[in-house]
Amino acid sequence: MVPMNSLSLRSLLAAPAIFSLAAGTAACAETGSGSQGAGSRTLVAYVTRSGNTRVIADTLQRVLAADLFEIRPAQPYPLDYEEHVERARRERDQGYEPPLAERGPDIAGYDTIFLGFPIWGETTPPPIRSYLKAYDFRGKIIRPFITHGSYGVGNSLSILTSHAPGVPIEPPFVMEADQERRTLNEIKGWLAEIKAS
């Protein structure tokens, strides 16, 4: 669980970039230069582990007055960080796309899908792949927002393209946000110092 003060700090740090992203989307809707027009609907769908991606999703939902959906696997990932990473690595290596806990809202009524996820093992999380296969996204625009732990977006954009063929995928909003792994490493270092003394 992420401490509340960490979420508030992350919200404050991320807010200017997110408001800029949302303002650009709203401007496209008003001028007609994007595919959103009067009366169109927007969905923010996301996967999160530590809450970083949720902060962005919640902000987008509020600013855009969009619908919000958290993509979750039917079998939850372990709470332990290292066990979680190991399961995600196995699924990635096997090309496994896990069943989802729920399918989510029918996307037929949406023009734009803001799709958010952290990078797991230099790629998209397996539940994102499952979600993209669950629907026909033709006629929609996907606007990715991605968090990562200093390794960049990996092959995630090519995965989006292969799992949503023929669908316009806008340039992503990308933010480094990996306090969990860094905290774990610092704690391990601290404990190693204690054991050595």
N, C-alpha and C positions, 0 to 999 in steps of 0.2 A: 504494500500500500504506500502511496506517495504522500508525504506530509502535506497538510493544507498550505503551509507557507511556501513550499516549493511550487505547488500549482499556481499560487498567486504570482510568484516571481516569474515563472515561465509564461503565465498569461500576459504579464506586463511586458516582458521582453519580446514575445511573439506578436503582440497586438499591432504595432505599427506596420509590420510586413503583411499581416493578415488583412488589416483594414485596407491597405493598398491593393491587395489582391481582390478583395470584395468590391472596392470602389471601381476597379477596372471592369469587373464583371457587370456591375450595375450600369456603368457608362455604356457598355456594349448594348445592354438591354434598352437603354433610353434612346440611343442613336440609331439602333437598328443594324449596327455593324456586326453584331453577334447573332446567334440563332435564337436568343431569348427575346421575346416580345411581350406585349401587354398580355397579362393573364397566364403567362407560362409558369411552370413549376420547376423547382430545383430540389434535388435530393442530395444530402450529405451522407455518404455511407463510408464506414471506416472500420479498421481493425486497430486495436491498441494492445499493448502489453503493460507498460508502466504508467500510462496516462498522458504521455507527451502528445501523441496523435489526437487523443480525446480533447485536449485543450484547444487545438486548432479546429477540430470538428465542431465543438460547442460554440466557438467564436463565429465560425462561418454560419452556423445555423441561426444564431441570434442576428447577425448583421444582415443576412440575406432573407430572413424570415423563411428559411427552408425547412423541409422535413429532415429528420435525423434518424439514422439506422446504424446500430453497431453490429458488424458482421462477427459472429462467433461460431466456432466449430461445435458440433454436437458433443464431442468429447473434449472438455476444457483442457487447455495446456497446463502442465504443472506450475504451481506457484513458485517453486524454486527456480531461480534464474538459470542455473547450469543444466538442470533437467529439461527445462523449457527449450534451451538452445539445442540440446542434444536431440530432442524429439523433432524440432523444426528442421535440423540438419538431415536427419534420417528421411523425413518426408520429402525434403527438397531433392535428395539424392535418388530417391525412388520415384520421383515424379508423382507422388501421392497427393490427391486433392480431397481433403476430408469432407464428409457430409457436414452441412451446416445445422446449427441449432434451430434456426428458422430461416425461411426463404427471404423474408423481408417484404416491403411494399412492392406491389406491381409497378414496374417502371414505365408502363405505357403512358401514364399521365405526365411524365417528366421530360423536359427538354435537355436539361443539363444534370449530370451526375458528378458531384465533387467526390472523388474516391481517395480516401486517405489510408495510409499504412506506414509502418516502420519497415526498414530494410532488415530482413533476417537472412543471414548467411549470404550477403551480397545479391539478394533477389527479393521478389515479392513474397509475402507470407502465403503458405498454402491456402488458407481460407479465402484470400483475394482471388486466387485462381479458380476456386470452387464457385465463388460468387459470380465471376465473369462468365463462367460456363452455364450458370443457372438461368441466364436471360439472353434475349436477343437485343443488343444495344444499338442496332442499326437505327439511324434517324436521331440518335442522341449525340451529345458532346460529353466526353469525359475530361474532367479537369483534375489531374492528380495533385495531391499534397502528400509529401513524403518526409518522414523523419529518419535520421540515420545517426550512427555512432562514429562519425568521422571517416567512414569508408566510402561515402558517396552513395549513389543510387544503384550501383551494380548493373545488372541486366534487366532491372525492373521495367524499363520502358519498352524493351523488346518483348517482354512477357505480356504486358498490356496489349501491345499491338497483335501478338499472336493469339491471345485469348478473346480479343474483341475485333476480329478482322473487319476492315472497311469502316471502322468507327473513328471519327476525328478525335485525336488525343492531344489536348492542348499542352503547351510547355508546363512542366510541374512547378509548384511551389515546393522548395526543398529547404529543410532546416536541420542543422545538426542538433541533436538532443539526446544525449546518452549518459545521463547522470547515474543510471542504475549500474551499468557495467563499471564505470569509473569508481563509484562508491564501493562496489564489491572488491575491486582490485586494491583500493586504498585500505579497506578493512583487512584484507589478506596480508598486505604489507605490514600493517600495524601488528597483527597477530604474530607474524613471523619475527618481528622485532622483540615482542614479549617473550616468545619461546627461546630466542637466542640469548636473552639476558638472564 
